[in-house]
């Protein structure tokens, strides 16, 4: 059963024209997939990115721009999930149908795909944590060696002065 869904994709970067072009390319890439029909797309004009400072005041970025696109598509639920997992939209809304029934096989397939993706993210997170720990250990060793070297220089300098 086909589903009509609205996706909102956001992108931040610079220059403004570049992020708008890249967002358009992303949407074109989605539309090239067999079984996906883009029925509406609206890419909004880039605006300067805003953030709040530590006092809660709004700070406008000098360099960064942000834009977003609203994209309505028609596709089956598996393709909808694939877009969600691979393109990471900011928002997803199922417009039609109001109700959706899954066969056991369909639901199992979707959940398996979700599980595989989550395992990949978990694997990446574990590798990054391992690499971070190794890097922190290397930095600690380097810091200890620097302190040891500084101590040797100070002690060596006193000995030289004392001999004169």
Contact map, one row per residue, 1 for C-alpha under 8 A:
11100000000000000000000000000000000000000000000000000000000000000000000000011000000000000000000000000000000000000000000000000000000000000000000000000000000000000000
11110000000000000000000000000000000000000000000000000000000000000000000001111000000000000000000000000000000000000000000000000000000000000000000000000000000000000000
11111000000000000000000000000000000000000000000000000000000000000000000001111000000000000000011110000000000000000000000000000000000000000000000000000000000000000000
01111100000000000000000000000000000000000000000000000000000000000000000111100000000000000000011110000000000000000000000000000000000000000000000000000000000000000000
00111110000000000000000000000000000000000000000000000000000000000000000111000001000000000001111100000000000000000000000000000000000000000000000000000000000000000000
00011111000000000000000000000000000000000000000000000000000000000000011110000000000000000011111000000000000000000000000000000000000000000000000000000000000000000000
00001111100000000000000000000000000000000000000000000000000000000000111100000000000000001111100000000000000000000000000000000000000000000000000000000000000000000000
00000111110000000000000000000000000000000000000000000000000000000001111000000000000000001111000000000000000000000000000000000000000000000000000000000000000000000000
00000011111000000000001000000000000000000000000000000000000000000001111000000000000000011110000000000000000000000000000000000000000000000000000000000000000000000000
00000001111100000000001000000000000000000000000000000000000000000111100000000000000000001100000000000000000000000000000000000000000000000000000000000000000000000000
00000000111110000010001000000000000000000000000000000000000000000111000000000000000000000000000000000000000000000000000000000000000000000000000000000000000000000000
00000000011111000010000000000000000000000000000010000000000000011110000000000000000000000000000000000000000000000000000000000000000000000000000000000000000000000000
00000000001111110110000000000000000000000000000000000000000000011100000000000000000000000000000000000000000000000000000000000000000000000000000000000000000000000000
00000000000111111110000000000000000000000000000000000000000000111000000000000000000000000000000000000000000000000000000000000000000000000000000000000000000000000000
00000000000011111110000000000000000000000000000000000000000000111000000000000000000000000000000000000000000000000000000000000000000000000000000000000000000000000000
00000000000011111111000000000000000000000000011000000000000000011100000000000000000000000000000000000000000000000000000000000000000000000000000000000000000000000000
00000000000001111111100000000000000000000000010000000000000000000000000000000000000000000000000000000000000000000000000000000000000000000000000000000000000000000000
00000000000011111111110000000000000000000000000000000000000000000000000000000000000000000000000000000000000000000000000000000000000000000000000000000000000000000000
00000000001111111111111000000000000000000000010000000000000000001110000000000000000000000000000000000000000000000000000000000000000000000000000000000000000000000000
00000000000000011111111100000000000000000010110000000000000000000010000000000000000000000000000000000000000000000000000000000000000000000000000000000000000000000000
00000000000000001111111110000000000000000000000000000000000000000000000000000000000000000000000000000000000000000000000000000000000000000000000000000000000000000000
00000000000000000111111111000000000000000000000000000000000000000000000000000000000000000000000000000000000000000000000000000000000000000000000000000000000000000000
00000000111000000011111111100000000000000010000000000000000000000001100000000000000000000000000000000000000000000000000000000000000000000000000000000000000000000000
00000000000000000001111111110000000000000010000000000000000000000000000000000000000000000000000000000000000000000000000000000000000000000000000000000000000000000000
00000000000000000000111111111000000000000000000000000000000000000000000000000000000000000000000000000000000000000000000000000000000000000000000000000000000000000000
00000000000000000000011111111100000000000000000000000000000000000000000000000000000000000000000000000000000000000000000000000000000000000000000000000000000000000000
00000000000000000000001111111110000000000000000000000000000000000000001000000000000000000000000000000000000000000000000000000000000000000000000000000000000000000000
00000000000000000000000111111111000000000000000000000000000000000000000000000000000000000000000000000000000000000000000000000000000000000000000000000000000000000000
00000000000000000000000011111111100000000000000000000000000000000000000000000000000000000000000000000000000000000000000000000000000000000000000000000000000000000000
00000000000000000000000001111111100100000000000000000000000000000000000000000000001000000000000000000000000000000000000000000000000000000000000000000000000000000000
00000000000000000000000000111111110111000000000000000000000000000000000000000000000000000000000000000000000000000000000000000000000000000000000000000000000000000000
00000000000000000000000000011111110100000000000000000000000000000000000000000000000000000000000000000000000000000000000000000000000000000000000000000000000000000000
00000000000000000000000000001111111100000000000000000000000000000000000000000000000000000000000000000000000000000000000000000000000000000000000000000000000000000000
00000000000000000000000000000011111100000000000000000000000000000000000000000000000000000000000000000000000000000000000000000000000000000000000000000000000000000000
00000000000000000000000000000000111110000000000000000000000000000000000000110010000000000000000000000000000000000000000000000000000000000000000000000000000000000000
00000000000000000000000000000111111111000000000000000000000000000000000011110010000000000000000000000000000000000000000000000000000000000000000000000000000000000000
00000000000000000000000000000010001111100000000000000000000000000000000011100000000000000000000000000000000000000000000000000000000000000000000000000000000000000000
00000000000000000000000000000010000111111000000000000000000000000000001111000000000000000000000000000000000000000000000000000000000000000000000000000000000000000000
00000000000000000000000000000000000011111000000000000000000000000000001111000000000000000000000000000000000000000000000000000000000000000000000000000000000000000000
00000000000000000000000000000000000001111100000000000000000000000000011110000000000000000000000000000000000000000000000000000000000000000000000000000000000000000000
00000000000000000000000000000000000001111110000000000000000000000000111100000000000000000000000000000000000000000000000000000000000000000000000000000000000000000000
00000000000000000000000000000000000000011111000000000000000000000000111000000000000000000000000000000000000000000000000000000000000000000000000000000000000000000000
00000000000000000001001100000000000000001111100000000000000000000011110000000000000000000000000000000000000000000000000000000000000000000000000000000000000000000000
00000000000000000000000000000000000000000111110000000000000000000011100000000000000000000000000000000000000000000000000000000000000000000000000000000000000000000000
00000000000000000001000000000000000000000011111000000000000000000011000000000000000000000000000000000000000000000000000000000000000000000000000000000000000000000000
00000000000000011011000000000000000000000001111100000000000000001111000000000000000000000000000000000000000000000000000000000000000000000000000000000000000000000000
00000000000000010000000000000000000000000000111110000000000000001110000000000000000000000000000000000000000000000000000000000000000000000000000000000000000000000000
00000000000000000000000000000000000000000000011111000000000111111100000000000000000000000000000000000000000000000000000000000000000000000000000000000000000000000000
00000000000100000000000000000000000000000000001111100000000110011100000000000000000000000000000000000000000000000000000000000000000000000000000000000000000000000000
00000000000000000000000000000000000000000000000111110000011110000000000000000000000000000000000000000000000000000000000000000000000000000000000000000000000000000000
00000000000000000000000000000000000000000000000011111000011110000000000000000000000000000000000000000000000000000000000000000000000000000000000000000000000000000000
00000000000000000000000000000000000000000000000001111111111000000000000000000000000000000000000000000000000000000000000000000000000000000000000000000000000000000000
00000000000000000000000000000000000000000000000000111111111000000000000000000000000000000000000000000000000000000000000000000000000000000000000000000000000000000000
00000000000000000000000000000000000000000000000000011111100000000000000000000000000000000000000000000000000000000000000000000000000000000000000000000000000000000000
00000000000000000000000000000000000000000000000000011111100000000000000000000000000000000000000000000000000000000000000000000000000000000000000000000000000000000000
00000000000000000000000000000000000000000000000000011111110000000000000000000000000000000000000000000000000000000000000000000000000000000000000000000000000000000000
00000000000000000000000000000000000000000000000000011111111000000000000000000000000000000000000000000000000000000000000000000000000000000000000000000000000000000000
00000000000000000000000000000000000000000000000001111001111100000000000000000000000000000000000000000000000000000000000000000000000000000000000000000000000000000000
00000000000000000000000000000000000000000000000001111000111110000000000000000000000000000000000000000000000000000000000000000000000000000000000000000000000000000000
00000000000000000000000000000000000000000000000111100000011111000000000000000000000000000000000000000000000000000000000000000000000000000000000000000000000000000000
00000000000000000000000000000000000000000000000111100000001111111000000000000000000000000000000000000000000000000000000000000000000000000000000000000000000000000000
00000000000000000000000000000000000000000000000100000000000111110000000000000000000000000000000000000000000000000000000000000000000000000000000000000000000000000000
00000000000001100000000000000000000000000000000100000000000011111000000000000000000000000000000000000000000000000000000000000000000000000000000000000000000000000000
00000000000111110000000000000000000000000000000110000000000011111100000000000000000000000000000000000000000000000000000000000000000000000000000000000000000000000000
00000000000111110010000000000000000000000000011110000000000010111110000000000000000000000000000000000000000000000000000000000000000000000000000000000000000000000000
00000000011110010010000000000000000000000000011110000000000000011111000000000000000000000000000000000000000000000000000000000000000000000000000000000000000000000000
00000000011100000011000000000000000000000011111000000000000000001111100000000000000000000000000000000000000000000000000000000000000000000000000000000000000000000000
00000001111000000000001000000000000000000011110000000000000000000111110000000000000000000000000000000000000000000000000000000000000000000000000000000000000000000000
00000011110000000000001000000000000000001111000000000000000000000011111000000000000000000000000000000000000000000000000000000000000000000000000000000000000000000000
00000111100000000000000000000000000000011110000000000000000000000001111100000000000000000000000000000000000000000000000000000000000000000000000000000000000000000000
00000111100000000000000000100000000001111100000000000000000000000000111110000000000000000000000000000000000000000000000000000000000000000000000000000000000000000000
00011110000000000000000000000000000001111000000000000000000000000000011111000000000000000000000000000000000000000000000000000000000000000000000000000000000000000000
00011100000000000000000000000000000111110000000000000000000000000000001111100000000000000000000000000000000000000000000000000000000000000000000000000000000000000000
01111000000000000000000000000000000111100000000000000000000000000000000111110000000000000000000000000000000000000000000000000000000000000000000000000000000000000000
01110000000000000000000000000000001110000000000000000000000000000000000011111011000000000000000000000000000000000000000000000000000000000000000000000000000000000000
11100000000000000000000000000000001100000000000000000000000000000000000001111111000000000000000000000000000000000000000000000000000000000000000000000000000000000000
11100000000000000000000000000000000000000000000000000000000000000000000000111111100000000000000000000000000000000000000000000000000000000000000000000000000000000000
00000000000000000000000000000000000000000000000000000000000000000000000000011111110000000000000000000000000001000000000000000000000000000000000000000000000000000000
00000000000000000000000000000000001100000000000000000000000000000000000000111111111000000000000000000000000000000000000000000000000000000000000000000000000000000000
00001000000000000000000000000000000000000000000000000000000000000000000000111111111100000000000000000000000000000000000000000000000000000000000000000000000000000000
00000000000000000000000000000000000000000000000000000000000000000000000000001111111110000000000000000000000001000000000000000000000000000000000000000000000000000000
00000000000000000000000000000000000000000000000000000000000000000000000000000111111111100000000000000000000000000000000000000000000000000000000000000000000000000000
00000000000000000000000000000100000000000000000000000000000000000000000000000011111111111000000000000000000000000000000000000000000000000000000000000000000000000000
00000000000000000000000000000000000000000000000000000000000000000000000000000001111111111001000000000000000000000000000000000000000000000000000000000000000000000000
00000000000000000000000000000000000000000000000000000000000000000000000000000000111111110000000000000000000000000100100000000000000000000000000000000000000000000000
00000000000000000000000000000000000000000000000000000000000000000000000000000000011111110000000000000000000000000000000000000000000000000000000000000000000000000000
00000000000000000000000000000000000000000000000000000000000000000000000000000000011111111000000000000000000000000000000000000000000000000000000000000000000000000000
00000000100000000000000000000000000000000000000000000000000000000000000000000000001111111100000000000000000000000000000000000000000000000000000000000000000000000000
00000011110000000000000000000000000000000000000000000000000000000000000000000000001100111111000000000000000000000000000000000000000000000000000000000000000000000000
00000011110000000000000000000000000000000000000000000000000000000000000000000000000000011111000000000000000000000000000000000000000000000000000000000000000000000000
00000111100000000000000000000000000000000000000000000000000000000000000000000000000000001111100000000000000000000000000000000000000000000000000000000000000000000000
00001111000000000000000000000000000000000000000000000000000000000000000000000000000100001111110000000000000000000000000000000000000000000000000000000000000000000000
00001110000000000000000000000000000000000000000000000000000000000000000000000000000000000011111000000000000000000000000000000000000000000000000000000000000000000000
00111100000000000000000000000000000000000000000000000000000000000000000000000000000000000001111110000000000000000000000000000000000000000000000000000000000000000000
00111100000000000000000000000000000000000000000000000000000000000000000000000000000000000000111111000000000000000000000000000000000000000000000000000000000000000000
00111000000000000000000000000000000000000000000000000000000000000000000000000000000000000000011111100000000000000000000000000000000000000000000000000000000000000000
00110000000000000000000000000000000000000000000000000000000000000000000000000000000000000000011111110000000000000000000000000000000000000000000000000000000000000000
00000000000000000000000000000000000000000000000000000000000000000000000000000000000000000000001111110000000000000000000000000000000000000000000000000000000000000000
00000000000000000000000000000000000000000000000000000000000000000000000000000000000000000000000111111000000000000000000000000000000000000000000000000000000000000000
00000000000000000000000000000000000000000000000000000000000000000000000000000000000000000000000011111100000000000000000000000000000000000000000000000000000000000000
00000000000000000000000000000000000000000000000000000000000000000000000000000000000000000000000000111110000000000000000000000000000000000000000000000000000000000000
00000000000000000000000000000000000000000000000000000000000000000000000000000000000000000000000000011111111000000000000000000000000000000000000000000000000000000000
00000000000000000000000000000000000000000000000000000000000000000000000000000000000000000000000000001111111000000000000000000000000000000000000000000000000000000000
00000000000000000000000000000000000000000000000000000000000000000000000000000000000000000000000000000111111100000000000000000000000000000000000000000000000000000000
00000000000000000000000000000000000000000000000000000000000000000000000000000000000000000000000000000111111110000000000000000000000000000000000000000000000000000000
00000000000000000000000000000000000000000000000000000000000000000000000000000000000000000000000000000111111111000000000000000000000000000000000000000000000000000000
00000000000000000000000000000000000000000000000000000000000000000000000000000000000000000000000000000111111111100000000000000000000000000000000000000000000000000000
00000000000000000000000000000000000000000000000000000000000000000000000000000000000000000000000000000001111111110000000000000000000000000000000000000000000000000000
00000000000000000000000000000000000000000000000000000000000000000000000000000000000000000000000000000000111111111000000000000000000000000000000000000000000000000000
00000000000000000000000000000000000000000000000000000000000000000000000000000100100000000000000000000000011111111100000000000000000000000000000000000000000000000000
00000000000000000000000000000000000000000000000000000000000000000000000000000000000000000000000000000000001111111110000000000000000000000000000000000000000000000000
00000000000000000000000000000000000000000000000000000000000000000000000000000000000000000000000000000000000111111111000000000000000000000000000000000000000000000000
00000000000000000000000000000000000000000000000000000000000000000000000000000000000000000000000000000000000011111111100000000000000000000000000000000000000000000000
00000000000000000000000000000000000000000000000000000000000000000000000000000000000010000000000000000000000001111111110000000000000000000000000000000000000000000000
00000000000000000000000000000000000000000000000000000000000000000000000000000000000000000000000000000000000000111111111000000000000000000000000000000000000000000000
00000000000000000000000000000000000000000000000000000000000000000000000000000000000000000000000000000000000000011111111100000000000000000000000000000000000000000000
00000000000000000000000000000000000000000000000000000000000000000000000000000000000010000000000000000000000000001111111110000000000000000000000000000000000000000000
00000000000000000000000000000000000000000000000000000000000000000000000000000000000000000000000000000000000000000111111111000000000000000000000000000000000000000000
00000000000000000000000000000000000000000000000000000000000000000000000000000000000000000000000000000000000000000011111111100000000000000000000000000000000000000000
00000000000000000000000000000000000000000000000000000000000000000000000000000000000000000000000000000000000000000001111111110000000000000000000000000000000000000000
00000000000000000000000000000000000000000000000000000000000000000000000000000000000000000000000000000000000000000000111111111000000000000000000000000000000000000000
00000000000000000000000000000000000000000000000000000000000000000000000000000000000000000000000000000000000000000000011111111100000000000000000000000000000000000000
00000000000000000000000000000000000000000000000000000000000000000000000000000000000000000000000000000000000000000000001111111110000000000000000000000000000000000000
00000000000000000000000000000000000000000000000000000000000000000000000000000000000000000000000000000000000000000000000111111111000000000000000000000000000000000000
00000000000000000000000000000000000000000000000000000000000000000000000000000000000000000000000000000000000000000000000011111111100000000000000000000000000000000000
00000000000000000000000000000000000000000000000000000000000000000000000000000000000000000000000000000000000000000000000001111111110000000000000000000000000000000000
00000000000000000000000000000000000000000000000000000000000000000000000000000000000000000000000000000000000000000000000000111111111000000000000000000000000000000000
00000000000000000000000000000000000000000000000000000000000000000000000000000000000000000000000000000000000000000000000000011111111100000000000000000000000000000000
00000000000000000000000000000000000000000000000000000000000000000000000000000000000000000000000000000000000000000000000000001111111110000000000000000000000000000000
00000000000000000000000000000000000000000000000000000000000000000000000000000000000000000000000000000000000000000000000000000111111111000000000000000000000000000000
00000000000000000000000000000000000000000000000000000000000000000000000000000000000000000000000000000000000000000000000000000011111111100000000000000000000000000000
00000000000000000000000000000000000000000000000000000000000000000000000000000000000000000000000000000000000000000000000000000001111111110000000000000000000000000000
00000000000000000000000000000000000000000000000000000000000000000000000000000000000000000000000000000000000000000000000000000000111111111000000000000000000000000000
00000000000000000000000000000000000000000000000000000000000000000000000000000000000000000000000000000000000000000000000000000000011111111100000000000000000000000000
00000000000000000000000000000000000000000000000000000000000000000000000000000000000000000000000000000000000000000000000000000000001111111110000000000000000000000000
00000000000000000000000000000000000000000000000000000000000000000000000000000000000000000000000000000000000000000000000000000000000111111111000000000000000000000000
00000000000000000000000000000000000000000000000000000000000000000000000000000000000000000000000000000000000000000000000000000000000011111111100000000000000000000000
00000000000000000000000000000000000000000000000000000000000000000000000000000000000000000000000000000000000000000000000000000000000001111111110000000000000000000000
00000000000000000000000000000000000000000000000000000000000000000000000000000000000000000000000000000000000000000000000000000000000000111111111000000000000000000000
00000000000000000000000000000000000000000000000000000000000000000000000000000000000000000000000000000000000000000000000000000000000000011111111100000000000000000000
00000000000000000000000000000000000000000000000000000000000000000000000000000000000000000000000000000000000000000000000000000000000000001111111110000000000000000000
00000000000000000000000000000000000000000000000000000000000000000000000000000000000000000000000000000000000000000000000000000000000000000111111111000000000000000000
00000000000000000000000000000000000000000000000000000000000000000000000000000000000000000000000000000000000000000000000000000000000000000011111111100000000000000000
00000000000000000000000000000000000000000000000000000000000000000000000000000000000000000000000000000000000000000000000000000000000000000001111111110000000000000000
00000000000000000000000000000000000000000000000000000000000000000000000000000000000000000000000000000000000000000000000000000000000000000000111111111000000000000000
00000000000000000000000000000000000000000000000000000000000000000000000000000000000000000000000000000000000000000000000000000000000000000000011111111100000000000000
00000000000000000000000000000000000000000000000000000000000000000000000000000000000000000000000000000000000000000000000000000000000000000000001111111110000000000000
00000000000000000000000000000000000000000000000000000000000000000000000000000000000000000000000000000000000000000000000000000000000000000000000111111111000000000000
00000000000000000000000000000000000000000000000000000000000000000000000000000000000000000000000000000000000000000000000000000000000000000000000011111111100000000000
00000000000000000000000000000000000000000000000000000000000000000000000000000000000000000000000000000000000000000000000000000000000000000000000001111111110000000000
00000000000000000000000000000000000000000000000000000000000000000000000000000000000000000000000000000000000000000000000000000000000000000000000000111111111000000000
00000000000000000000000000000000000000000000000000000000000000000000000000000000000000000000000000000000000000000000000000000000000000000000000000011111111100000000
00000000000000000000000000000000000000000000000000000000000000000000000000000000000000000000000000000000000000000000000000000000000000000000000000001111111110000000
00000000000000000000000000000000000000000000000000000000000000000000000000000000000000000000000000000000000000000000000000000000000000000000000000000111111111000000
00000000000000000000000000000000000000000000000000000000000000000000000000000000000000000000000000000000000000000000000000000000000000000000000000000011111111100000
00000000000000000000000000000000000000000000000000000000000000000000000000000000000000000000000000000000000000000000000000000000000000000000000000000001111111110000
00000000000000000000000000000000000000000000000000000000000000000000000000000000000000000000000000000000000000000000000000000000000000000000000000000000111111111000
00000000000000000000000000000000000000000000000000000000000000000000000000000000000000000000000000000000000000000000000000000000000000000000000000000000011111111100
00000000000000000000000000000000000000000000000000000000000000000000000000000000000000000000000000000000000000000000000000000000000000000000000000000000001111111110
00000000000000000000000000000000000000000000000000000000000000000000000000000000000000000000000000000000000000000000000000000000000000000000000000000000000111111111
00000000000000000000000000000000000000000000000000000000000000000000000000000000000000000000000000000000000000000000000000000000000000000000000000000000000011111111
00000000000000000000000000000000000000000000000000000000000000000000000000000000000000000000000000000000000000000000000000000000000000000000000000000000000001111111
00000000000000000000000000000000000000000000000000000000000000000000000000000000000000000000000000000000000000000000000000000000000000000000000000000000000000111111
00000000000000000000000000000000000000000000000000000000000000000000000000000000000000000000000000000000000000000000000000000000000000000000000000000000000000011111
